[in-house]
């Protein structure tokens, strides 16, 4: 079932969307509190939390790549990880808010996803393992909260794929309805749009590049091919995951 099938490589799902570090934006103007990466229903996610989690996620990615002897694809801009982490942790915040509102716990598919990551990261340090589960498991968390909401609203407690899918769809509709009266915003520095509970890369008109290098990063926000080699080579080591 789609809600429990997780890829073992922790960062396969990373969307290479550049880049929070080289963009400017005025989060306070769009309802995101200064110093906050995201705000959902009055609860805020700090920039420090994003930075700390991104570092751990990068470390886990590098260690897993070395352990599995994967062919290196070269360094990845930290901004890509940072944007992905911001999106993932915002999804968790939305899931938490919805779970509190409806008084539900995530459906069993979430714990199955967590178990998959725990097995694949058994040798990783505790903090790295926790960061990967927190980030890479965010989709499963939000979806399984939505499944639980759908089950509550429809009374359909079946566990067949068709039942779970129907409950997910009902939970997604409930999410859209909830968001009509409750705010969910991510600082535009991350280039993430929140639309009806969907988090997707998007250039924000109030975030704009201030240099040629930043322009290259900005163009990669909507590129399917990721950042150009020239952009990656121009970044200092502190802004690369390698």
Buried (B, 14 or more C-beta within 10 A) or exposed (E): EEBBEBEEBBBEBBBBBBBBBBBEBEBEEBEBBEEBBBBBBEBBBBBEBBBBBBBBBBBBBBBBBEEEEEEEEEBBBBBBBBBBBBBBBBBBBBBBBBBEEBEBEBBBBBBBBBEBBBEBBEEBEEBBBBBBBBBBBBBBBBBBBBBBBBBBBBEBEEEEEEBBBBBBBBBBBBBEEBBEEBEBBBBBBBBBBBEEBEBEBBBBEEBBBEEEBBBBBBBBBEBEEBBBEEBBEEBEEEBBBE
